[in-house]
Amino acid sequence: MSSPSNPNFAKDVRKYTRIPVNLTAQLVFSDRTVACKVINFSLTGAKVELPEPVGPEFTGEVTLRIEEQTDYVGNVIWRLNNRMGIAFLEVARDITAITAAALKPRLHLI
């Protein structure tokens, strides 16, 4: 178990709270566009999940396009298996698309 006395303890020093979401999105790189799912989102970044493990080709600047209406430009800052973290280049000023998409009712057929 991690604790402050443990040297492996990683303190969360994020400035803004991450909000858990489950949104369909696209990652737009200079040479490709990839479908993804946004796992969580804050004003300064997002965690996304891709259908397959990500390799070193997924680096550098990327645009996170959510619900085909709002773009957030950032840099890939970590990759692990099929997930990656994106740090936005600017603080997200308009999160309307995120909150609207996250709160949009989903049709569930029984």
N, C-alpha and C positions, 0 to 999 in steps of 0.2 A: 504494500500500500504506500502511496506517495504522501509525503508530508513535508512541511517547510524545513524540517531538520534533515531530510533526505536530499543528498546532492542531485538526485535525478528528478526532483520535484520541479514541475514546470508551472509557473504562475501565469495565469491568464491576464495579460496586460492590455487587452483590447480597450480602445477608447469608447467604442459604441457596441451596444448589445447586439448579438446575432439573433435573428428571428427565424425559427424553424419554418420552412415552407416546403411545398412540393409542387414545383412549377416546371412546365415544359419550356425549354429555351434552346438557343443555338449559340455555339461558340464560333465566332468568325475570326479565323486566322488569315494571314496574308495569302495563303495558298489553298485553303480548304475551309469548309463549313461543316460543323459536326453537331448533331443533335445531342442534347444533354438534359439533365434534370437538376434544378437548383434545389439544394438540400437546406441551406440556410443563407441568410442575407443580412447585411448591415449597411450603414451609410458608407462604409469604406471598403467593403469586399463581400465575397460570396464563396461558398463551397458548392462545387458542382459534381455530379456523377455522370459518367459516360457509360455507354453500353459495353465497352471493352476496356481492358487495361490501357493506360496511357504511357507512351514512351517518351524519349527525349525530344522527339520532333514537336511535342506540344510544349513549347517554351516561348518566352518573349511576350510581346504585346498581343492582346486578344480583345475582341468585343463580345460582351455578353448581351445577346439580344433576347429579351424576355417578351413572350406573347406577341412576337413580331411587331412590337410597337415602340419599345424603349431600349436604347443602347447604353451600355455602361462599358467604358474603355478602361482596361487595366492590364496588369502583368501577371502571368502565372508565377506564383511564388513557391508552390510546392506541388508535388505529384505523388500519389501513392495508390497503387493498383489501378482502380478505375475512377478515382476521385482526384480533384485538384482544387487548390485554393487560388483565388484571384484577388489581388489588391487593386482597387480602383485608383486611377491617376488623379481623380478629383473626388471630393466628398459628394456623394449622390444627393442632389438637392431636391429632386422630384422622385419620390418613391410611390407615387400614386399608382403606377402600373403594377408594382409589386404587391401593394396592399389590395388593390382591386382584384388582381388575379388570384391572390391567396384567399380572398374572401368570396370569390365567385362560387355560387352553388354548383356542385357537380351532380350530373344526372346519374343516378344509380338504378339500374334495372334489376329487378328480382326475378 
